[in-house]
Amino acid sequence: MTTSDTSRTLARTLFDAAVGAANPELALRRQIAQAAMPHGTGRTVLIAVGKAAPAMLAEAMTHVRGPLEALAVTHHENTRDVPDARVMRAGHPVPDQAGFAAGRAVIDLLDSCTADDQVIALISGGGSALLPAPVAGLTLQDKAAVNQVLLSGGLDIVKMNMVRQQLSELKGGGFLRHAEPAPVTAYILSDVIGDDLRAIASGPTVSPIGTASDAVALLKEHGLWDALPVAARAHLDRNVTPPATPQADNVLIGSNRQSLAAMQAAADSAGWQARIVSDALVGDVGDAAREVLAALKPVDTPTVLLFGGETTVRITGTGRGGRNQEMALRVAMEAPAAPSNWTFLSGGTDGRDGPTDAAGGIVDAGTKVRMAAAGADADALLANNDSFAALEAAGDLLLTEATGTNVADVQALLIWP
């Protein structure tokens, strides 16, 4: 017999299956088993950037023959030692001085490469913030200010990265320009819905999404232009065309869709009827929550409806939370009275949602009652972008450790008779 407790346990099992499918070491190992990692006549230079960087680097090093240089840049919570490699920590989601130093270390290593060397880039989500390398005329503080404007402006990841690429030495193909003349092969774990390689970690090994003038038009359209630092606006206004982007061999090794498929298989194994409703749940978090709620209808058999994507939150308050916590809270508050037998999970596969230690939330028909009993004014908390406090009051936070991977967000709506 299904109960709220058993459905919540299953929801967490499904989330764990999604994270497991995005295991960076296994994903890279599977790819290299299909096509061996290339080597040059000189050094193999391994540079890993992102939340999965240490795991990807450790796996890649086991496949290298001959001279090796290895560097990983990851965020503080995912730092781990990798023998015979340099591991650097940096801030995320707002760039910091440690990230600036890491960016310089990556540039220096790439600039040392020759045509005899083989560069292997290992790219995962979070690379944009972790590797700030501002163009001439911009300071780290300028880059951090730009990032904060983009994060609070409700832009999706592709639009944010279009702007970031124009202000960076490494993004939008800059990595390749510094590596030239060395050949580059990139193994990429996608945290971007649709797997646009130009948007993952701001596309260090592919051509940029747009031009400086495109970025200016985008920022003005969304009312963000005047909020940018003067130096950033001055650079974008100059509309400098970067040199041509060298070619690279880019290989996708993991994605949100693959994690949704793993969730579906886990739900089927548990005897539930599961299907993927959407792998493109994007845009405003309120609209996305309403899309989930539209699927909340009575069923004859235990059913799991799966969603994947990455929504955006326009920040107007001073509270704490993230897009997954806000989506879970909105579903709980706006769900109809019937059917009452439902549980909903929304979580970030990296284990961290916004500037909190929660991955997201798990809510059900009793969430509103628990919040009220704890004295939480859910409406006021939501208006203040304080979904963390609201879900914490209900005991409905999805809490995990940092997972060491990132393929965006997953949602599971469980409904039973």
N, C-alpha and C positions, 0 to 999 in steps of 0.2 A: 504494500500500500504506500502510495506516494504521500509525503507530508512536506511541509515547508522546510523542515530541517533536512530531509533527504534530498530535496531539490537543490537546496543551497550547497550541500556537499557535492552533488553532481556538477553544479555550476562551477565550483572551484576546480573540480577534476577536469572539466573541459578547458578552463583557463590554463591549467598546468599542461594540458596536451598541446595547446597553441604555443606556449613557450618552448616546450620540448621540441616541437617541429622546427623551431627557429634556432635550435642549438648551433652556434656558429662553428664549432669544431667539427661536428658531424656533417654539417652542410658543406664545408670546405673539403672535408675528406671524401665525401661522395663525388664532388666535382673533379678532384684531382685523380680519383680512381678512373673516371671516364676519359680524362685528357690530362696527361702529365703536365706539371708546372714547368714552364720554360726556364732555361738557363742560358747565360751568356758565356763568353770565354773569359770574362773577368769576374767581378763580384756579382753576387745576387744581393740586391738591396731591398729589404723588406720594410715597408712603412705601413703600419696599421693605424687607422684613425677611426674613432667612434666608441660607442658603448660596448661593442663586442671586440674591441681591438686586442686586448691581451689574449683572449681565447683563440682568436683567428691567427694571431702571430705565433703562439705556441704550436698550433697545429701546422702552420706553414713551414716552420723551421725544421720539422721532422722530414720534410720532402726536399730540402736543399742539399746539393752536392757542391763542394768547393768553398771558396772564400765567401763570407757572409757578413753583412751589416744589417742589424735589426733594431727598429725603433717603433714603439707603440705610444699613442697618445689617447688617453681615455679620461672619463670623468672620475671624480674622487671615490665614489662608492664602488666602482668596478675595478679599481686598481688591484693588481696582483703582480707578484714577481714573476718574470719569465727569464729563466737561466740564459745567460749569454746575450741578453738583449737589454736595451735601455727602455724603461717604461716611465713616461711622464704623465702627470695628472694635470687636469685643467678644469675650469669652471663650466657649468652647464645649468640652465640655458643661457645665462648671461656671461659673455667672455670675460676673462680675468687676466691678470699679469702672468700667471702660470701658463695659460693658453698662448699668450703672446710669445713667451719664451719657447714654447713647443713649436709654434709656427716658424720661428727663426731657425730652430734645430732642423725641422723638416726641409726648409729652403736650403740651408747650408749643406745637408746631406745630398739633396737632389742636384745642387750646383756642382758637387764633386764628381758626378757620374760621367762616364765616357761612353762611347759607342760600344765598347766591349762589355759593359755592365748590363745586367738585366734588372729592371726595377719591377717589383711586385707590390702593388697597392692593395691593401685589405681594408675595405670601406664599409662602415656600418652607420646606423643612425646616430645623430648627435654631432657629427663631424663639423657641421657649420660653426657651432658655438665653440667647440673644443679647439679649433685651429684658427684663431684670428690672425690674419697677416695683412694689416691695413695697407692700402696703397699709399704712395708718397703724399704727404700733406695731411694725412689723417692720424690721429693718436688712438691708442687703445680705448681711451675714454670715449672718443667719438664713435668707435665701432660698438662699444657697449651701449651707448645711448641710442644708436640706430637700431640695435637688436631689441631694445626695450620698446621702442616705438612700434616696431614690426609685430612683436609679441602681443602688444596691447591693442593692436589695430584691427583684429579680426580677420587678417589675411590668411589664406591657406598656405601650405608649405611651398608650393610652386611659386606663388607670388612673392613670398618672403625671400626665397632664394634667388629670384631674379634680381632683387635689389642687392642682396649680400654679394652676389658674384661681381657686381660692378665696382665694389669697394675693396676687393681682396686681391692679393698676390697669388693665391692658391686656388680659389674657387673658380668655377666656370672655365676649366681647362688650364688654369695657371700652374697646377701641379705638373702637367705635361710640358709646358713651356720651360719650367725650371729643370726638368729631367732631361730635356733634349741635349745631346743626340741619343741618349740611352732609350731602348725600347721599353714600353710599359705594358704590363698586363695587370688588370684590376679585377679582383674578386669582390663582388658587391652583395651585401645583405640589405635588402630594400626595406625601408620604413616609410616609403611613399606609395600612396594608393595609385595604381596604374603603372607603377614601377618605371616612371620617367627617370632615366639615369641622370638627366641634367639637374634634377631636383634633390637626389639623394646626397646628403652631406654637401649640398650646393654644387655638385658636379665637378669635383676636382679633375677628373680624367675624361671629361666630355666637353663639347662646345657649350658656350653659355646659352641660357634660355632666351635672352633678348639683349638689347643694347642699353646704353646709358639713357638715351632718350625714351626708350620704352619704360625704364624704371621711373623716370621723372613723371611720365604721363600716369603711370599706375599710382604713384604716391599722391599726386594731385587729385586723381579721381576719388581716392579714399580719404581725402582730407588730412593726409599725414605729412605732406611736404614741409609745411612751416614748422613742424615739430622736430625735424631733423637738425643736427648740428650744422653750423654754417659751413664748416670744412667739407662735410659730406655733400651738401647742396652745391657747393662750388665745384667739386670734382665731377658730379653728375652733369652739371650744366656745361662743362667743357666737352662732354660727349666724346671722350678719347676712345678711339678704336684700337683694341689690343691686337698684337700680332696674330697671325693665323694659328689655329689650334692644331698641334701635331696629332696624329692618329694613335689610338691605343686599342688593345684587345680587352673589351669590357665583358665580364662574365657574371650574370646574375645567379646567385647560389641559394637565395631564400627570399620569401615574400609573405605578405599578409594572406594571400589566397591559399598558399600551402598550409598555413597555420589553421585557417578555417576548415580546410579539408581534414586536418587531424582532429579538430573538434567534432566534426560530423562523424568521423569514424568512431571516436570515443563514445559519443551519444548513442550511435547505433549499437555498439557493443553492450551498452547498459540497457538496451531494450526500448529506447525511445525512438520515435520517428523524427529524424533530423533532416533539415535542408538549409542550404545557404540562400538567404533572401537577397543579400546585397554584399558585395565586396567593395562598395564605393559609398559608404555612409560618410559624407563629407559636408562641408558648409557649416552654417550656424548650428550650434548645439541644440537650440530650441527646436529648429526645424527637424533635426535628426531625431530628437526625442519623440516628436509627433509622428515621424515615420515608423518608429518602433511601436508606438501606441496603436497605430492603425492596424498592426498585425495582431494585437492582443484580442483574440476572439475565442469563444468557447470551442473546445475540441472533444472528439470522442476517444482519442488515445493520447497517451503522454507524448508531447511534441516539443521539440527544440527548434527554435528559429534562430539562425546565426547571421550576424552582421559583422562587417569589418570596415575600417576606414580611419579617418582622422578629422574630427570636427574642429571648429574654432569657437572661442569664447571672447566676446567683447567685454573687456574689463572696465567696469564703471564703479566698482566698490573697492574696499580696502581689505576684504577678507582673504582667506586662503582656500585653495581648491585647485581643480584642474578640469579639463574637458570631460573626463570620464566620471568624476565625482558629480559634476554638474548634470551630466546626462542621466545618471542614475537617480539623482534627486528629483529632476524634472519628471522622469517616468513615474516615480513613486507618488509625487504630488498630483499628477494629472491623470493617473490611471482611473478608468471607470470602476464603478462598484462591482461589476461583474464582467468577466469571470474573476472570482476571488482566488482561484488556485493558480498563482503565477509567481515566478521568481525571475529577476532580471539582474544580469551582471554586465558591467562595462569596465574594462581594464586595459591599461597600457602594458604591452608585452615587455617593456623594459623594467616593469616593477615600480615605476615612479610616475605619478600624475601631477604635473605642475610642481610648484615649490613645496611639496609635502612628502611624507614618507609612506603614503598610500599609493597603491596602483590604480585604484578606482573605487567602485562600490558594488555591493550586492544588496538589492532591495526586494521587497515583496509587499503584499497587501497590508501587512502589519507595520510597515515602516512609519507611516504617518502617526499611528497610535503611539509607537515607541518614542518618536520625537516629541509629541505633545506631553507624554508622561514624564519626559526628562526636562520639560520646561523650555524646549527649543521652539522659537518662532521661525518655522521653516520659510515662510514667505519673506520675512525680513532678512534672514540669512542668505537666501538665494539672491535677493536684490543687492546684497553687499558682496556678491561673489564669494560667499563663505560656505560653500557646499561641504567642506571638510568638517566644520563644526556641526552642521546639521546631521551628517551621516554618523559622525562620532557619537552624537547624542543618542542615536538609534542603535548603535552597535553594528552599523552596516558598512563600515569601511572594508575594502578589500586590501588586506595587508600582506605584503610579501617582502622578501629581500630584493635588492637589485638583481636582476636576472642575468646580466651579462650579454643580453641581446636586445634587439628592437626591430619589430616588423609592424609598427604602428599599433592600432587599438583593435580589440575584438569585443563583441557583445553577444550574449546568449540570453534569449527569452524562453524560459521553460513554462509550459502551460499543461495542465492535466485536468481530467474530468473531476 
